[in-house]
Amino acid sequence: MSGRGPRVLGPGRDNPDEESMKRTTSATQPRDEKAAPRKAASPEMLGAHVSTAGGPPSALPRGAAIGASAIQLFTKTPNMWREPEVTQEIAASFLAARDLHPVAVAVSHDSYLINLASPDPALRARSTEAFQGELRRSGALRLEAIVSHPGNFIDERGAGLERNAAALTDALRAVPGEVRVLLETTAGTGTVLGRSFEELRTLRDLVGDDVRHRVGFCADTCHLYSAGYDLAGDYDGVWEAFDRVVGLELLGCIHLNDSKTPFASHKDRHELIGDGSLGQAPFQRLMRDPRFAGIPKILETPKGDVDEVTNDLRMLALLRGMVD
């Protein structure tokens, strides 16, 4: 779909591009809500997803090694149900590391196993408990937000949206605080939710009134393009549509990823910036767009086989050069 109208080719589900990380019912009512206040904008909020091997505090020096001013991390192993606790000692070490290696924004990404939209009561209950754990750990580390995939409905899309919203509401009520949940745009494969701006808007609208202010959105460039939003050919139209349907004030993070697959492929396959089907042009526009100056921009591009830093350093240098 371009910004001018829908061009999505079919219903959606996409699986997180975990390998790249290692290698490396529509709403029609006017918008009337604003996002929870963000911290004052940094001159730059640019970085990458970084490893927490050795514990969450290790993410900060890894961010410093690539010159990041924003980072994303996992607070637990993303493909395991085990729920580690962030002890007072771990939290203190993380905050001390953040003082030593300052970043403007640090967000987490939730577990790949969580499916708050599942029709299976047992899986949904386990997912809700796990998501509450994500909120508690992120709160203990004083992270700004959690990026979350909206889940897979499996049976019926509308029912999946309702289940997801109910579970989100329960989790946010169970774990009060300032940590926001940023629902991520998805590529639209299988039974995944979040393939369109309208669907994301509906999901947020279904969250309880008392906690809805803690819910915003993360836009992934690869997912948008793969879902049918033509950032390469209709950049202005895509963001006009996002603002009209969802609201740019609710955008809390942007994932900067090129795509290994063609436009509207409905596949989630991240590629290095400029090496994929999006090309460099839309990223240059994003980096120069004043509307996004205060939005964290996070790379999830392949790390490569040599080390964890070379590709990130190259990609961040490329992006910074686009601003000049």
N, C-alpha and C positions, 0 to 999 in steps of 0.2 A: 504494500500500500504506500502510496506517496502521501504527502501531507494533504493533498487535495481530496482524497477519497480512498475507500478500501480497495486493496488489490491482494488481500490475503487469499491464498489458494486453498486453504482447508483448515480444519480444526487442529489444535496444537498440543504437543508435549515436547519438551527438550530436556535432555540429561545434561548436567553440568560438564563442562569440558575439563574434567579432572586431569586427564593426561597432560593437557597443555599446562595446567597449574603445576603439575609435578615436574614436567620438563621445564620445566620452567618454573445475559440480560443487559443492555447498554444503558448508561445513565443519560438523561436528557435535561435534568434540572440545572439551573445556573449554579456555578460554583459559589460557595459562600464561606469557605473556610480557609484559614491561613496555616502555614506550617508553624511548628514550635520554633521559637527564636534560635538562630544559629549563632555561633561565636563570630566575633568580628572577623571580616575577611582578611586573610593573610595576603601579602603581595603575590604569593604563589601557593597553590594547594595541589601539588603534583607528585605522584609516586607510583607505587606498585604493591601488589600482594607479596608479602614477605613471609618466609618460613618462621615458625615458632619452635623448631627442633631445639630441644634443650629447655623449653619452657617459654611462656609469653614474654618475659623480659628480654629474651634474645632477639625479638623482632625489632627493637629500637636500634641497636647497633647495625643490624642488617639494613634497615632503612637508611641509616647514616652512610653506609658503604656505597649506596647508589645515589646519594644526595637527595633523598626523598624529603618533601615537605608535607606529605600525607602518606599513610600506609593503610593497608588492609591485612588482616591476619585471621587465622582460625584460633579459637580459644580451646579447642580440643581436636583430636583426630577426626577428620570430617566423615570418614566412612566406617566409624565404629560407634556403638551405642554407649560405650563407657563414658560416665559423666564425672570428670575430674573436678575437684573443688579448687577455687582460687583462694588460697589461705591468706591470712593477713601478711605473712612474710612474702608470698609471691606478689601480692598487690603492691606492697611497699617497694619491692625490688623493681617492679614494672614502672612505678611512678618515679623512682630514682633514676632509672634508665631513660625515662622520657625527659627528665630535667637535664640529663647529660647529653642526650641526643634529641633535641626538641623537634616535634612535628606539629603542624597546625591542627591536623585532624588525624585521628586513628579510629578506624571502624573494623568491625569483625564481619565475617561471613558465616552463616549458620551451617550446620551439618547437612551433608548431601542426603542423609537417610530420613530427615524430617519430612513428613507429608501431612500437613494440617488439613488438607482437603480430602483425605482418604475416606472411602465409604466403610472401611473396616474399622469397627469401633476400637479394637485392641491396638491397631497400628496408630490410629488417630490419638488415642490416649497416651501411648508411648511417645508419640511425636510432640504432643502438647507438653508433656513433662520435660522432654529434652529441650524444647524451645524455652521453657521457663528457666532451665539451666543455662541456656545461652544468654538470657537476659541477666541472670544473677552474675555470671562470670564477667560479662561486659560491663555491668554496673560496678563490680568490684575493681575492675581495671580502669574505670572512669573513661571508657570509650564513648565516643559521641553517638554511635549508631550500630545497628546490626543490619547487614544486607541479607535479604531472605528471598529465596525462590518461592513463588506462590503455591506450589504443590500441583499434584495431579488428581483430577477429579474421578477418573476411572469409569464412573457410571454415567453421570449426567452433569453437564457443565454448571447449570444454575445451582444444583444441590451442592456441588463442590465449592462454589463461591461462598455459599452460606456456611458450610462446615468450616472452611478456612477462616472466615471472619469471626465465627463464634469462638474458635480456638484461639485466635489472636486476641480477642477481647478478654477471654479467660486468663490468658498468659499475662497480658499487660496489667490486668487488675491484680493478679497474684503477685506480680513483681513490680511494684510502683517505683518510680524514679524518673530520671531525665533521659535515659537511653531511648533513642528513636528506633523504629523499625522501618527500613527502606525496602519496599517491595520492588523486586527487580523485573524489568521487562524481559520477556522470554522469546525464543526463536520460533515457537509455534509448531512443535512436532508432537504428534500423538495426542495425549490427553492433558498436557500441561496447561495451567492457567496463566494469564498474564500476557497473552499474545497480542492484545490490542490495548490502546489507551482507554477505550470505553470499558473494557473488562477490568482493568486496574482501578479505574474510577469507581466502578460498581463495588469491587471488593472493599475498597476503603470506606465507601458510604455505608456498607453493612456492618462495619466495626462499631462497637458501642460508643455512644456520644461522649461518654466521660473519658475515654482513652483515645479517641480518634485523632486528637491533636498530636499524638506520638507516632503517627503513621505517615510516612512520606514515600518517596520513590527513588529508585536507582535506575538510570537509563544506561543500558549496555549497547554500544554502537554496533557490535557484531550481531547481537540479538535483534536489534531494531531492523537492520538491513536484511537479515535472514527472514524476519517475520513479514517483510514487505513494506517497510518504511524506507523510502529511497533517499538516504542521507547523501548519497553521491550525486544524484540527479535532481533532487528537490529539497535541499537542505533547509531553506526557509520555510517551505510548506510543512515539513515534518515538525519543526519546532513550533510553528503557528498552531498546528493541530494539537500538539502536546499541551500548549498553553490554554487553548480553547477548551479542551476536554478535561484535562487534569489540573493544570495550573503550574507554571514555572516556579511559583513560590513553594511548591511541595517537592521540588527536585532537590535531593540531598546528596547525591553522588552520581558521578558518571564513570562507567567502566570504558576505558579506551582500548578497543580491540579491533583489529582488522579481521576479515573473514576469509577462511580458506575456500568457502563455497560461494556460488553465484547468488545474485539478488533473489530474494523470496524463496530460498532453498529450504527454509524451515529446519535448518541444521545448525547446531551450536558447535562451531569449529573455529577457534581463535587462531589468528595469524599475526605475525609481526606487522607493525604499522608500515604501510606502503607496499607490503609484499602480497597483499590479498586483493579481493575484488572491490573493496572500498577505495583503495588508493590513498594517497596523501592528502588530497584536496579537502575532504570534509574534516579531517583532523586539524588542518591549518585553520579552517574557519572556526572550529570549536575553540582552539587555543587563542584566537584573536577576538572572539565574540564577548563583548563586555557583559552580557547577561550571565555568563558562566564564570566570571572572574572569581567569585566567592564560592564556587562549587568544587569540592574535592574531585580530582580526576585521577583514577587509579588504573594502572596497566594490569592486565591479566594475560599478557602475551606469553608465548612459549619461552621458557628460561634457557633452553638449549642443553646440549649434552656436556659442555665443558665445565661450567660452573653456574652459580646462582646470580651472578652480577653482570656479566659481560653484555648480554642482550638487553637487560634493563638499563644499564648505563647508556648503551647506544640508542635505545628508544627514547629515553628521557632527554638526551642531547638533541635528538631529532625534533622532538616536540618543542623544546625550549627554543630551538633555532627557528621554528615556525612563527614565533612571536616577533622576532626581530624584523 
